[in-house]
Amino acid sequence: MNFLNEMAYIITETCVDLKDKSCVDVCPVDCIIDGGAEDRLLVINPDECIDCGACVDPCPVAAIYPEDEVPPEQKKFIPWNFDYFKSDADKARVRAEINAAYPEKRKTEGAP
């Protein structure tokens, strides 16, 4: 458990509108969440993640990074992944910010 609320892994842009779920299948603590149709990507619960990294390699689109390795252009996903779990209001804000950042459905052709 991350008692300090530090998130070791962040799900980023290539998961938007894909939500492959290969990472969900291998997570030993079920901390990767698919919030349903309202959510355009999967998110990692920072309070449940054990920082094992099991989710990284199964992701077919390389969307999951250790927090300190998230590419600079995708740093916005760090607070989005974290804030999603703070409150219902924060979850709604994160959803709105993702929708604003990606106003059109991303093309995921070629992805498994």
WOLINMO-V66165 format. One record per residue. PSI is psi in whole degrees, -180 to 180 (none if undefined). OMEGA is omega in whole degrees, 0 to 359 (999 if undefined). D_CENTER is the distance of its C-alpha to the mean C-alpha in Angstrom with 2 decimals. Layout:
PSI OMEGA D_CENTER
PSI OMEGA D_CENTER
//
This chain:
147 178 17.34
86 183 16.27
-21 180 19.24
7 182 18.84
33 174 15.36
132 181 14.27
122 182 10.80
-33 184 11.48
142 184 8.26
132 174 5.45
130 190 3.07
-164 193 5.70
-42 186 8.45
-10 175 9.72
-19 182 7.30
124 180 8.65
9 177 11.48
-58 178 11.27
56 183 9.17
-37 177 11.47
8 174 10.79
-34 179 12.70
-37 180 10.27
-42 183 10.89
-29 184 14.53
-9 182 14.87
121 183 13.14
-14 182 16.36
10 178 15.33
46 182 13.19
-1 179 10.47
123 191 7.58
134 168 8.09
107 183 9.06
7 178 10.81
-164 187 13.17
-28 180 14.65
-24 182 13.84
133 183 10.07
-1 174 9.48
165 176 5.98
157 178 4.42
153 180 3.24
125 179 5.43
115 184 8.82
-22 180 10.54
-14 181 13.87
-22 181 13.59
134 179 12.00
12 175 15.11
35 183 13.93
-24 180 15.43
6 181 13.34
-24 184 14.16
-20 190 10.83
-59 186 11.35
-37 180 14.49
-18 182 14.05
118 185 11.33
-12 182 13.89
17 177 12.41
50 183 11.49
-11 188 7.92
126 182 7.28
150 165 9.55
145 186 11.40
-41 183 11.18
1 178 14.70
7 178 14.19
128 179 11.65
145 184 14.06
-40 182 15.92
-7 180 15.22
12 181 11.43
-24 179 11.92
-22 180 11.21
-20 179 7.43
-56 178 8.61
-33 179 10.37
-46 180 8.12
-39 182 5.56
-49 185 9.05
-27 180 11.14
-33 185 9.57
-1 183 11.46
-50 182 14.60
168 177 16.51
-36 179 16.85
-42 178 17.95
-40 178 14.95
-44 179 12.67
-41 179 15.12
-45 179 15.13
-46 178 11.42
-44 180 11.90
-41 180 15.09
-39 177 13.89
-44 178 11.39
-37 178 14.41
-38 180 16.71
-28 181 14.94
74 187 14.81
-24 178 17.97
149 177 18.58
131 179 16.75
142 177 15.58
129 181 17.81
19 178 16.36
145 179 19.83
-19 176 20.34
146 179 16.98
none 999 17.63
//
